[in-house]
Amino acid sequence: MSATEKAKAEVEQLAGTVKKETGRGAGNDQTAAEGTADKVKGNLREAKEKIKDVFRD
């Protein structure tokens, strides 16, 4: 996995978690949902990179 892509995935996951928890704490369902979506995007990016690594080796 490229170090840059791995970092992007981790940042997206962390930002999604923070946004989700901030939205939940403030009672804002839309922000919480956006945070969940951001976290899922980060998870998908990480999975994509792992699949690419499998086919590289």
MARLUM-743336 format. One record per atom (N, C-alpha, C): residue number from 1; x, y, z; atom name; residue in three letters. Coordinates in Angstrom, 1 decimal, padded with zeros to 4 digits. Layout:
BEGIN
(NUM (X Y Z) "CA" "ALA")
...
This chain:
BEGIN
(1 (000.9 -001.2 000.0) "N" "MET")
(1 (000.0 000.0 000.0) "CA" "MET")
(1 (000.9 001.2 000.0) "C" "MET")
(2 (000.6 002.1 -000.9) "N" "SER")
(2 (001.3 003.4 -000.9) "CA" "SER")
(2 (001.2 004.1 000.4) "C" "SER")
(3 (002.3 004.7 000.9) "N" "ALA")
(3 (002.2 005.4 002.1) "CA" "ALA")
(3 (001.3 006.6 002.1) "C" "ALA")
(4 (001.2 007.2 000.9) "N" "THR")
(4 (000.4 008.4 000.8) "CA" "THR")
(4 (-001.1 008.0 000.8) "C" "THR")
(5 (-001.4 006.9 000.1) "N" "GLU")
(5 (-002.8 006.5 000.1) "CA" "GLU")
(5 (-003.2 005.9 001.5) "C" "GLU")
(6 (-002.3 005.3 002.2) "N" "LYS")
(6 (-002.6 004.8 003.5) "CA" "LYS")
(6 (-002.9 005.9 004.4) "C" "LYS")
(7 (-002.1 007.0 004.3) "N" "ALA")
(7 (-002.3 008.1 005.2) "CA" "ALA")
(7 (-003.6 008.8 004.9) "C" "ALA")
(8 (-003.9 008.9 003.6) "N" "LYS")
(8 (-005.2 009.5 003.2) "CA" "LYS")
(8 (-006.4 008.7 003.8) "C" "LYS")
(9 (-006.3 007.4 003.8) "N" "ALA")
(9 (-007.4 006.5 004.3) "CA" "ALA")
(9 (-007.5 006.7 005.8) "C" "ALA")
(10 (-006.4 006.8 006.5) "N" "GLU")
(10 (-006.4 006.9 007.9) "CA" "GLU")
(10 (-007.0 008.3 008.3) "C" "GLU")
(11 (-006.6 009.3 007.6) "N" "VAL")
(11 (-007.1 010.7 007.9) "CA" "VAL")
(11 (-008.6 010.8 007.6) "C" "VAL")
(12 (-009.1 010.2 006.5) "N" "GLU")
(12 (-010.5 010.2 006.3) "CA" "GLU")
(12 (-011.3 009.4 007.3) "C" "GLU")
(13 (-010.7 008.3 007.8) "N" "GLN")
(13 (-011.4 007.5 008.9) "CA" "GLN")
(13 (-011.5 008.4 010.1) "C" "GLN")
(14 (-010.3 009.0 010.5) "N" "LEU")
(14 (-010.3 009.8 011.7) "CA" "LEU")
(14 (-011.2 011.0 011.6) "C" "LEU")
(15 (-011.2 011.7 010.5) "N" "ALA")
(15 (-012.0 012.8 010.3) "CA" "ALA")
(15 (-013.5 012.4 010.4) "C" "ALA")
(16 (-013.8 011.3 009.8) "N" "GLY")
(16 (-015.2 010.8 009.8) "CA" "GLY")
(16 (-015.7 010.5 011.2) "C" "GLY")
(17 (-014.8 009.9 012.0) "N" "THR")
(17 (-015.1 009.6 013.4) "CA" "THR")
(17 (-015.4 010.9 014.2) "C" "THR")
(18 (-014.5 011.8 014.0) "N" "VAL")
(18 (-014.6 013.1 014.8) "CA" "VAL")
(18 (-015.9 013.8 014.4) "C" "VAL")
(19 (-016.2 013.9 013.1) "N" "LYS")
(19 (-017.4 014.5 012.6) "CA" "LYS")
(19 (-018.6 013.8 013.1) "C" "LYS")
(20 (-018.6 012.5 013.0) "N" "LYS")
(20 (-019.8 011.8 013.5) "CA" "LYS")
(20 (-020.0 012.0 015.0) "C" "LYS")
(21 (-019.0 012.0 015.8) "N" "GLU")
(21 (-019.2 012.2 017.2) "CA" "GLU")
(21 (-019.6 013.6 017.6) "C" "GLU")
(22 (-019.0 014.5 016.8) "N" "THR")
(22 (-019.4 015.9 017.0) "CA" "THR")
(22 (-020.9 016.2 016.7) "C" "THR")
(23 (-021.3 015.6 015.6) "N" "GLY")
(23 (-022.7 015.7 015.2) "CA" "GLY")
(23 (-023.6 015.0 016.2) "C" "GLY")
(24 (-023.2 013.9 016.7) "N" "ARG")
(24 (-024.0 013.2 017.7) "CA" "ARG")
(24 (-024.1 014.0 019.0) "C" "ARG")
(25 (-023.0 014.6 019.4) "N" "GLY")
(25 (-022.9 015.4 020.6) "CA" "GLY")
(25 (-023.8 016.6 020.5) "C" "GLY")
(26 (-023.8 017.2 019.3) "N" "ALA")
(26 (-024.6 018.4 019.1) "CA" "ALA")
(26 (-026.1 018.1 018.8) "C" "ALA")
(27 (-026.4 016.8 018.6) "N" "GLY")
(27 (-027.7 016.5 018.2) "CA" "GLY")
(27 (-028.0 016.8 016.8) "C" "GLY")
(28 (-027.0 016.8 016.0) "N" "ASN")
(28 (-027.2 017.1 014.5) "CA" "ASN")
(28 (-027.0 015.8 013.8) "C" "ASN")
(29 (-028.2 015.3 013.4) "N" "ASP")
(29 (-028.2 014.0 012.7) "CA" "ASP")
(29 (-027.5 014.0 011.3) "C" "ASP")
(30 (-027.6 015.2 010.6) "N" "GLN")
(30 (-027.0 015.3 009.3) "CA" "GLN")
(30 (-025.5 015.2 009.4) "C" "GLN")
(31 (-024.9 015.9 010.3) "N" "THR")
(31 (-023.5 016.0 010.5) "CA" "THR")
(31 (-023.0 014.6 010.9) "C" "THR")
(32 (-023.7 013.9 011.8) "N" "ALA")
(32 (-023.4 012.6 012.2) "CA" "ALA")
(32 (-023.4 011.6 011.0) "C" "ALA")
(33 (-024.4 011.7 010.1) "N" "ALA")
(33 (-024.5 010.9 009.0) "CA" "ALA")
(33 (-023.3 011.2 008.0) "C" "ALA")
(34 (-023.0 012.4 007.8) "N" "GLU")
(34 (-021.9 012.8 007.0) "CA" "GLU")
(34 (-020.5 012.2 007.5) "C" "GLU")
(35 (-020.4 012.2 008.8) "N" "GLY")
(35 (-019.2 011.7 009.4) "CA" "GLY")
(35 (-019.1 010.2 009.2) "C" "GLY")
(36 (-020.2 009.5 009.3) "N" "THR")
(36 (-020.3 008.1 009.0) "CA" "THR")
(36 (-019.9 007.8 007.6) "C" "THR")
(37 (-020.4 008.6 006.7) "N" "ALA")
(37 (-020.1 008.4 005.3) "CA" "ALA")
(37 (-018.6 008.7 005.0) "C" "ALA")
(38 (-018.0 009.7 005.6) "N" "ASP")
(38 (-016.6 009.9 005.5) "CA" "ASP")
(38 (-015.7 008.7 006.0) "C" "ASP")
(39 (-016.2 008.2 007.1) "N" "LYS")
(39 (-015.4 007.0 007.7) "CA" "LYS")
(39 (-015.5 005.8 006.7) "C" "LYS")
(40 (-016.7 005.6 006.1) "N" "VAL")
(40 (-016.9 004.5 005.2) "CA" "VAL")
(40 (-016.0 004.7 004.0) "C" "VAL")
(41 (-015.9 006.0 003.5) "N" "LYS")
(41 (-015.0 006.3 002.3) "CA" "LYS")
(41 (-013.6 005.9 002.7) "C" "LYS")
(42 (-013.2 006.2 003.9) "N" "GLY")
(42 (-011.8 005.9 004.3) "CA" "GLY")
(42 (-011.6 004.4 004.4) "C" "GLY")
(43 (-012.6 003.7 004.8) "N" "ASN")
(43 (-012.5 002.2 004.9) "CA" "ASN")
(43 (-012.4 001.6 003.5) "C" "ASN")
(44 (-013.2 002.2 002.6) "N" "LEU")
(44 (-013.2 001.7 001.2) "CA" "LEU")
(44 (-011.8 002.0 000.5) "C" "LEU")
(45 (-011.3 003.2 000.8) "N" "ARG")
(45 (-010.0 003.5 000.2) "CA" "ARG")
(45 (-008.9 002.6 000.7) "C" "ARG")
(46 (-009.0 002.2 002.0) "N" "GLU")
(46 (-008.0 001.3 002.6) "CA" "GLU")
(46 (-008.1 -000.1 001.9) "C" "GLU")
(47 (-009.4 -000.5 001.8) "N" "ALA")
(47 (-009.6 -001.8 001.2) "CA" "ALA")
(47 (-009.1 -001.9 -000.3) "C" "ALA")
(48 (-009.3 -000.8 -001.0) "N" "LYS")
(48 (-008.9 -000.7 -002.4) "CA" "LYS")
(48 (-007.4 -000.9 -002.5) "C" "LYS")
(49 (-006.7 -000.2 -001.6) "N" "GLU")
(49 (-005.2 -000.3 -001.6) "CA" "GLU")
(49 (-004.7 -001.7 -001.2) "C" "GLU")
(50 (-005.4 -002.3 -000.3) "N" "LYS")
(50 (-005.0 -003.7 000.1) "CA" "LYS")
(50 (-005.2 -004.6 -001.1) "C" "LYS")
(51 (-006.3 -004.5 -001.8) "N" "ILE")
(51 (-006.5 -005.3 -003.0) "CA" "ILE")
(51 (-005.5 -005.1 -004.0) "C" "ILE")
(52 (-005.1 -003.8 -004.3) "N" "LYS")
(52 (-004.0 -003.5 -005.2) "CA" "LYS")
(52 (-002.7 -004.2 -004.8) "C" "LYS")
(53 (-002.4 -004.2 -003.5) "N" "ASP")
(53 (-001.2 -004.8 -003.0) "CA" "ASP")
(53 (-001.2 -006.3 -003.3) "C" "ASP")
(54 (-002.3 -006.9 -003.1) "N" "VAL")
(54 (-002.4 -008.4 -003.4) "CA" "VAL")
(54 (-002.0 -008.7 -004.8) "C" "VAL")
(55 (-002.5 -007.9 -005.8) "N" "PHE")
(55 (-002.2 -008.2 -007.2) "CA" "PHE")
(55 (-000.8 -007.7 -007.6) "C" "PHE")
(56 (-000.2 -006.9 -006.8) "N" "ARG")
(56 (001.2 -006.4 -007.1) "CA" "ARG")
(56 (002.2 -007.5 -006.8) "C" "ARG")
(57 (001.9 -008.3 -005.7) "N" "ASP")
(57 (002.8 -009.3 -005.3) "CA" "ASP")
(57 (002.7 -010.5 -006.1) "C" "ASP")
